[in-house]
Amino acid sequence: MAKYDPLTGFLQRQPADKDTVRMSFQRLEEILGRSLPPSARYDRTWWGNTVNRTRVQAHAWLTAGWTVAVVDLGEELVIFARRRP
């Protein structure tokens, strides 16, 4: 299991009529069962919706059909938005 697979599963289990998921970094760490890397707390690009070899975290939410809509590093908050066709 890849380290961000629990996030993929969590997002995939959201009801079809739910368009956003708002969560604290702490809640995200609970879902993952591990701490976020330090860069997630200071580097806004860590939350980018770009897939490449070094952005395995983005692959987790994009695969589930979601994007990061908002990230607030000061409040340690992220809002995922469901991608609609």
C-alpha positions as CSV (number, residue, x, y, z in Angstrom):
1,M,0.0,0.0,0.0
2,A,1.3,3.4,-1.0
3,K,1.5,5.9,1.9
4,Y,-1.3,8.2,0.5
5,D,-3.7,5.3,-0.5
6,P,-5.8,5.9,2.7
7,L,-6.5,9.4,1.5
8,T,-7.6,8.1,-1.9
9,G,-9.9,5.6,-0.3
10,F,-11.3,8.2,2.1
11,L,-12.1,10.6,-0.8
12,Q,-13.6,7.8,-2.9
13,R,-16.0,6.9,-0.1
14,Q,-17.5,10.4,0.0
15,P,-21.2,10.6,-1.0
16,A,-21.7,11.5,-4.7
17,D,-23.6,14.7,-3.8
18,K,-20.7,16.0,-1.7
19,D,-18.7,18.6,-3.6
20,T,-16.1,19.6,-1.0
21,V,-14.3,18.1,1.9
22,R,-12.7,20.4,4.4
23,M,-10.2,19.0,6.8
24,S,-7.4,20.0,9.1
25,F,-3.9,18.8,8.5
26,Q,-4.3,16.9,11.8
27,R,-7.4,15.1,10.5
28,L,-5.5,14.3,7.3
29,E,-2.7,12.8,9.3
30,E,-5.2,10.6,11.2
31,I,-6.5,9.3,7.9
32,L,-3.0,8.6,6.6
33,G,-1.9,7.1,9.9
34,R,1.3,9.2,9.7
35,S,2.6,12.7,9.8
36,L,2.6,14.9,6.8
37,P,6.1,15.8,5.6
38,P,7.4,19.1,6.9
39,S,7.1,20.7,3.4
40,A,3.3,20.3,3.5
41,R,3.3,22.9,6.3
42,Y,5.4,25.6,4.5
43,D,5.5,24.9,0.8
44,R,2.3,25.7,-1.0
45,T,3.5,23.8,-4.1
46,W,3.3,20.5,-2.1
47,W,-0.5,20.9,-2.5
48,G,-0.4,21.4,-6.2
49,N,-2.7,19.4,-8.5
50,T,0.2,18.2,-10.6
51,V,1.1,14.6,-11.2
52,N,4.7,13.6,-11.6
53,R,7.1,11.1,-9.9
54,T,7.8,13.4,-6.9
55,R,4.1,14.4,-6.3
56,V,2.7,11.1,-5.1
57,Q,0.4,13.0,-2.7
58,A,-1.4,14.7,-5.7
59,H,-1.8,11.4,-7.4
60,A,-3.8,10.2,-4.3
61,W,-6.5,12.9,-4.5
62,L,-6.5,13.2,-8.3
63,T,-7.0,9.5,-8.7
64,A,-9.9,9.7,-6.4
65,G,-11.5,12.4,-8.6
66,W,-10.7,15.4,-6.3
67,T,-8.5,18.5,-6.5
68,V,-7.1,20.8,-3.8
69,A,-9.2,23.9,-4.1
70,V,-7.9,25.8,-1.0
71,V,-4.9,25.3,1.3
72,D,-4.3,27.6,4.3
73,L,-0.9,26.9,5.6
74,G,-1.4,29.2,8.6
75,E,-4.6,27.5,9.7
76,E,-3.3,24.1,8.6
77,L,-6.5,23.5,6.6
78,V,-7.2,22.0,3.2
79,I,-10.3,21.9,1.1
80,F,-10.7,19.3,-1.6
81,A,-13.2,19.8,-4.4
82,R,-14.7,17.0,-6.4
83,R,-13.8,17.2,-10.1
84,R,-16.9,17.2,-12.2
85,P,-17.0,16.3,-15.9
